[in-house]
């Protein structure tokens, strides 16, 4: 996909690390060698064209105190669209993909509290008449998709730059103001001269308080990073493979850490098996320009695991059924 030099530079540099300053767009524009108004127009254009999924804080639902799980069901082909509509009607469904497998619909639930996960899963089963299998995260080895675009239009995944990462520790409990901030920014930052002042006006506080709260949430990992979220499909990584592996339970921590270090893996988790339907316990997401490229990367994981992988599959996504991201109740 064709991108201007400014669009490419903005995406490459600001998938994280967007400044928490009074005039952040002005600072970024100076860094990129353009005017503030030109930068704002650039971001709007990237969002309107779908090249960016969103722009702003990227929240971790679990650290917000909510519940998160990956779920799957097997929808009959003749009723697939009706089932997808029934699942997507729930605001708690943040992402939903069609994947090539007997379990052909995979979606992420994000709820305000962990107790709401079971309630929502039951409601979806009632609405669809289908069994829903839940695969909650038992351990996170790595998460982070950072794209690098070159002048020729090629896009690839690279490790997240150290400057954009945060060492998160401890627990942070959100108060009423924090929840207002999350509610107002979960769809993105305002594209105005003073975005934090705009948020502050809606919260009834000073902009300095907004910036401090965002910085604190970054420090605790409630916000993973602040910046552009590229749509990797629109930018050229059209093949998305969820690779799943059956490895001995006693080796999952060490093997998961090794897989998570591979620079082409954007997510790596330990999740429960659901026997006899599902035998796999390690999940690693891989992106590529073609299916062949994804299979090549999966082969590298297979080589790394060696005899420790009893079986594996690559579940390609063939359609995005829903992609809204986290939506915390106001």
ROKEMI-898448 format. One record per residue (C-alpha): residue in one letter; chain; x, y, z. Coordinates in pm, whole numbers. Layout:
REM residues N
{seba "a","A",{X,Y,Z}} ...
END
This chain:
REM residues 330
{seba "x","A",{0,0,0}} {seba "x","A",{129,343,-96}} {seba "x","A",{220,575,191}} {seba "x","A",{364,924,195}} {seba "x","A",{700,985,361}} {seba "x","A",{524,1157,652}} {seba "x","A",{276,871,699}} {seba "x","A",{555,616,694}} {seba "x","A",{773,814,936}} {seba "x","A",{485,868,1177}} {seba "x","A",{392,499,1185}} {seba "x","A",{752,384,1218}} {seba "x","A",{833,619,1506}} {seba "x","A",{509,655,1700}} {seba "x","A",{349,317,1754}} {seba "x","A",{443,398,2113}} {seba "x","A",{614,673,2306}} {seba "x","A",{366,945,2211}} {seba "x","A",{446,1236,2447}} {seba "x","A",{236,1326,2750}} {seba "x","A",{294,1699,2707}} {seba "x","A",{62,1996,2680}} {seba "x","A",{121,2029,2303}} {seba "x","A",{219,1674,2198}} {seba "x","A",{130,1706,1829}} {seba "x","A",{345,2016,1804}} {seba "x","A",{643,1825,1945}} {seba "x","A",{589,1524,1716}} {seba "x","A",{543,1750,1413}} {seba "x","A",{877,1918,1486}} {seba "x","A",{1040,1574,1515}} {seba "x","A",{893,1472,1178}} {seba "x","A",{970,1801,1005}} {seba "x","A",{618,1923,937}} {seba "x","A",{359,2157,1082}} {seba "x","A",{117,2055,1354}} {seba "x","A",{-185,2096,1126}} {seba "x","A",{-19,1879,860}} {seba "x","A",{47,1609,1118}} {seba "x","A",{-312,1614,1245}} {seba "x","A",{-440,1586,888}} {seba "x","A",{-201,1294,834}} {seba "x","A",{-329,1105,1139}} {seba "x","A",{-693,1168,1041}} {seba "x","A",{-622,1039,691}} {seba "x","A",{-452,724,825}} {seba "x","A",{-752,656,1049}} {seba "x","A",{-1012,732,782}} {seba "x","A",{-840,505,529}} {seba "x","A",{-815,221,780}} {seba "x","A",{-435,213,772}} {seba "x","A",{-449,276,1146}} {seba "x","A",{-696,81,1359}} {seba "x","A",{-679,353,1622}} {seba "x","A",{-449,610,1779}} {seba "x","A",{-407,665,2152}} {seba "x","A",{-355,462,2470}} {seba "x","A",{-348,85,2430}} {seba "x","A",{-504,-53,2749}} {seba "x","A",{-449,-389,2919}} {seba "x","A",{-795,-504,3027}} {seba "x","A",{-661,-743,3290}} {seba "x","A",{-458,-468,3459}} {seba "x","A",{-767,-250,3453}} {seba "x","A",{-917,-504,3690}} {seba "x","A",{-1139,-656,3425}} {seba "x","A",{-1169,-1003,3281}} {seba "x","A",{-1023,-1120,2949}} {seba "x","A",{-1042,-1448,2765}} {seba "x","A",{-1001,-1593,2418}} {seba "x","A",{-1304,-1798,2320}} {seba "x","A",{-1401,-2017,2027}} {seba "x","A",{-1701,-2201,1888}} {seba "x","A",{-1791,-2412,1589}} {seba "x","A",{-2056,-2237,1378}} {seba "x","A",{-2244,-2431,1109}} {seba "x","A",{-2160,-2289,767}} {seba "x","A",{-2525,-2244,674}} {seba "x","A",{-2579,-2023,981}} {seba "x","A",{-2235,-1865,1008}} {seba "x","A",{-2341,-1505,946}} {seba "x","A",{-2629,-1529,1194}} {seba "x","A",{-2397,-1670,1460}} {seba "x","A",{-2141,-1397,1395}} {seba "x","A",{-2409,-1130,1433}} {seba "x","A",{-2527,-1286,1758}} {seba "x","A",{-2173,-1290,1899}} {seba "x","A",{-2082,-942,1776}} {seba "x","A",{-2383,-779,1937}} {seba "x","A",{-2206,-804,2273}} {seba "x","A",{-2000,-495,2353}} {seba "x","A",{-1768,-723,2550}} {seba "x","A",{-1653,-886,2225}} {seba "x","A",{-1347,-681,2133}} {seba "x","A",{-1221,-887,1837}} {seba "x","A",{-1377,-1166,1635}} {seba "x","A",{-1210,-1365,1355}} {seba "x","A",{-1310,-1644,1124}} {seba "x","A",{-1037,-1909,1127}} {seba "x","A",{-982,-2226,926}} {seba "x","A",{-1057,-2499,1176}} {seba "x","A",{-1343,-2702,1315}} {seba "x","A",{-1357,-2426,1576}} {seba "x","A",{-1412,-2163,1308}} {seba "x","A",{-1498,-1851,1511}} {seba "x","A",{-1247,-1706,1761}} {seba "x","A",{-1320,-1398,1966}} {seba "x","A",{-1174,-1202,2256}} {seba "x","A",{-1396,-1103,2547}} {seba "x","A",{-1301,-809,2767}} {seba "x","A",{-1529,-732,3061}} {seba "x","A",{-1532,-483,3347}} {seba "x","A",{-1476,-758,3602}} {seba "x","A",{-1347,-1115,3591}} {seba "x","A",{-1684,-1238,3721}} {seba "x","A",{-1854,-1105,3406}} {seba "x","A",{-1661,-1340,3176}} {seba "x","A",{-1859,-1648,3273}} {seba "x","A",{-2187,-1458,3256}} {seba "x","A",{-2111,-1329,2906}} {seba "x","A",{-1993,-1667,2779}} {seba "x","A",{-2316,-1824,2905}} {seba "x","A",{-2521,-1551,2739}} {seba "x","A",{-2345,-1614,2406}} {seba "x","A",{-2413,-1986,2435}} {seba "x","A",{-2779,-1911,2499}} {seba "x","A",{-2796,-1668,2207}} {seba "x","A",{-2625,-1901,1957}} {seba "x","A",{-2726,-2243,2089}} {seba "x","A",{-2361,-2346,2055}} {seba "x","A",{-2094,-2461,2296}} {seba "x","A",{-1833,-2191,2362}} {seba "x","A",{-1483,-2294,2468}} {seba "x","A",{-1288,-2047,2684}} {seba "x","A",{-907,-2022,2668}} {seba "x","A",{-805,-1770,2936}} {seba "x","A",{-445,-1652,2946}} {seba "x","A",{-251,-1851,3207}} {seba "x","A",{80,-1681,3134}} {seba "x","A",{188,-1407,2895}} {seba "x","A",{531,-1461,2742}} {seba "x","A",{519,-1173,2495}} {seba "x","A",{276,-928,2340}} {seba "x","A",{361,-651,2101}} {seba "x","A",{324,-597,1729}} {seba "x","A",{552,-320,1599}} {seba "x","A",{569,-270,1224}} {seba "x","A",{853,-127,1018}} {seba "x","A",{768,14,674}} {seba "x","A",{1034,88,413}} {seba "x","A",{1027,328,118}} {seba "x","A",{940,45,-121}} {seba "x","A",{618,-33,61}} {seba "x","A",{750,-346,231}} {seba "x","A",{632,-400,588}} {seba "x","A",{774,-632,849}} {seba "x","A",{750,-698,1221}} {seba "x","A",{1036,-596,1451}} {seba "x","A",{1093,-607,1827}} {seba "x","A",{934,-315,2012}} {seba "x","A",{1199,-42,2056}} {seba "x","A",{1325,-18,2414}} {seba "x","A",{1226,350,2432}} {seba "x","A",{861,253,2381}} {seba "x","A",{849,-20,2645}} {seba "x","A",{758,17,3011}} {seba "x","A",{868,-206,3297}} {seba "x","A",{537,-269,3472}} {seba "x","A",{509,-391,3828}} {seba "x","A",{266,-377,4114}} {seba "x","A",{-109,-335,4114}} {seba "x","A",{-300,-17,4046}} {seba "x","A",{-665,25,4139}} {seba "x","A",{-855,269,3920}} {seba "x","A",{-1062,539,4088}} {seba "x","A",{-1353,731,3938}} {seba "x","A",{-1132,980,3753}} {seba "x","A",{-917,703,3606}} {seba "x","A",{-1227,528,3475}} {seba "x","A",{-1347,852,3315}} {seba "x","A",{-1009,891,3147}} {seba "x","A",{-1018,533,3018}} {seba "x","A",{-1373,574,2894}} {seba "x","A",{-1284,894,2707}} {seba "x","A",{-959,767,2552}} {seba "x","A",{-1026,398,2480}} {seba "x","A",{-1135,489,2127}} {seba "x","A",{-838,724,2080}} {seba "x","A",{-687,1059,2167}} {seba "x","A",{-858,1380,2048}} {seba "x","A",{-696,1517,1733}} {seba "x","A",{-677,1874,1859}} {seba "x","A",{-401,2117,1957}} {seba "x","A",{-425,2034,2332}} {seba "x","A",{-573,1681,2357}} {seba "x","A",{-515,1639,2729}} {seba "x","A",{-686,1971,2803}} {seba "x","A",{-986,1851,2601}} {seba "x","A",{-1001,1536,2813}} {seba "x","A",{-957,1741,3131}} {seba "x","A",{-1247,1969,3037}} {seba "x","A",{-1472,1663,3004}} {seba "x","A",{-1348,1525,3338}} {seba "x","A",{-1370,1854,3526}} {seba "x","A",{-1004,1866,3626}} {seba "x","A",{-671,2019,3515}} {seba "x","A",{-481,1884,3215}} {seba "x","A",{-180,1823,3440}} {seba "x","A",{-390,1570,3634}} {seba "x","A",{-479,1388,3311}} {seba "x","A",{-116,1363,3206}} {seba "x","A",{-9,1244,3549}} {seba "x","A",{-281,978,3559}} {seba "x","A",{-186,851,3212}} {seba "x","A",{181,839,3315}} {seba "x","A",{94,643,3629}} {seba "x","A",{-116,397,3429}} {seba "x","A",{176,355,3189}} {seba "x","A",{407,283,3480}} {seba "x","A",{179,11,3614}} {seba "x","A",{119,-143,3272}} {seba "x","A",{-249,-51,3271}} {seba "x","A",{-157,128,2947}} {seba "x","A",{79,-81,2737}} {seba "x","A",{183,217,2526}} {seba "x","A",{43,535,2371}} {seba "x","A",{61,573,1996}} {seba "x","A",{-53,451,1656}} {seba "x","A",{-203,102,1616}} {seba "x","A",{-139,4,1251}} {seba "x","A",{-383,-216,1064}} {seba "x","A",{-135,-479,950}} {seba "x","A",{-382,-620,696}} {seba "x","A",{-418,-287,518}} {seba "x","A",{-43,-228,527}} {seba "x","A",{52,-557,362}} {seba "x","A",{69,-832,625}} {seba "x","A",{-238,-1004,489}} {seba "x","A",{-174,-1350,634}} {seba "x","A",{-247,-1402,1001}} {seba "x","A",{-169,-1740,1152}} {seba "x","A",{-247,-1843,1507}} {seba "x","A",{6,-2120,1562}} {seba "x","A",{-86,-2361,1841}} {seba "x","A",{141,-2621,1998}} {seba "x","A",{102,-2927,2218}} {seba "x","A",{405,-2932,2447}} {seba "x","A",{468,-3105,2782}} {seba "x","A",{316,-2903,3066}} {seba "x","A",{639,-2906,3266}} {seba "x","A",{827,-2738,2977}} {seba "x","A",{574,-2470,2886}} {seba "x","A",{739,-2184,3078}} {seba "x","A",{1082,-2231,2926}} {seba "x","A",{956,-2305,2574}} {seba "x","A",{708,-2017,2588}} {seba "x","A",{987,-1775,2680}} {seba "x","A",{1194,-1898,2385}} {seba "x","A",{906,-1856,2138}} {seba "x","A",{827,-1512,2278}} {seba "x","A",{1180,-1394,2193}} {seba "x","A",{1131,-1459,1820}} {seba "x","A",{1097,-1120,1648}} {seba "x","A",{816,-1238,1419}} {seba "x","A",{590,-1350,1705}} {seba "x","A",{348,-1076,1811}} {seba "x","A",{168,-1268,2089}} {seba "x","A",{269,-1574,2287}} {seba "x","A",{56,-1721,2566}} {seba "x","A",{5,-2030,2776}} {seba "x","A",{-362,-2131,2764}} {seba "x","A",{-555,-2437,2890}} {seba "x","A",{-630,-2744,2683}} {seba "x","A",{-995,-2840,2627}} {seba "x","A",{-978,-3214,2578}} {seba "x","A",{-1094,-3396,2375}} {seba "x","A",{-1174,-3101,2146}} {seba "x","A",{-850,-2905,2190}} {seba "x","A",{-509,-3048,2279}} {seba "x","A",{-289,-2737,2246}} {seba "x","A",{-147,-2526,2530}} {seba "x","A",{99,-2281,2369}} {seba "x","A",{-36,-2011,2137}} {seba "x","A",{188,-1791,1919}} {seba "x","A",{56,-1538,1669}} {seba "x","A",{253,-1500,1346}} {seba "x","A",{198,-1247,1064}} {seba "x","A",{325,-1251,707}} {seba "x","A",{267,-1120,357}} {seba "x","A",{165,-1467,237}} {seba "x","A",{61,-1798,386}} {seba "x","A",{390,-1942,273}} {seba "x","A",{576,-1684,479}} {seba "x","A",{367,-1770,786}} {seba "x","A",{434,-2141,734}} {seba "x","A",{808,-2067,710}} {seba "x","A",{795,-1884,1043}} {seba "x","A",{592,-2165,1198}} {seba "x","A",{862,-2406,1077}} {seba "x","A",{1119,-2202,1269}} {seba "x","A",{911,-2244,1586}} {seba "x","A",{886,-2617,1512}} {seba "x","A",{1265,-2637,1479}} {seba "x","A",{1307,-2451,1807}} {seba "x","A",{1071,-2688,1991}} {seba "x","A",{1212,-3000,1831}} {seba "x","A",{1087,-3321,1990}} {seba "x","A",{906,-3120,2258}} {seba "x","A",{616,-3048,2021}} {seba "x","A",{386,-3348,1997}} {seba "x","A",{158,-3170,1748}} {seba "x","A",{80,-2827,1610}} {seba "x","A",{-155,-2645,1374}} {seba "x","A",{-169,-2307,1204}} {seba "x","A",{-513,-2149,1214}} {seba "x","A",{-531,-1882,943}} {seba "x","A",{-783,-1603,977}} {seba "x","A",{-996,-1561,666}} {seba "x","A",{-1220,-1274,780}} {seba "x","A",{-1229,-1004,1045}} {seba "x","A",{-1579,-1028,1190}} {seba "x","A",{-1531,-753,1450}} {seba "x","A",{-1239,-537,1566}} {seba "x","A",{-1323,-261,1814}} {seba "x","A",{-1077,-318,2098}} {seba "x","A",{-1141,-273,2466}} {seba "x","A",{-1459,-93,2565}} {seba "x","A",{-1478,-19,2938}} {seba "x","A",{-1826,82,3052}} {seba "x","A",{-1857,453,3122}} 
END
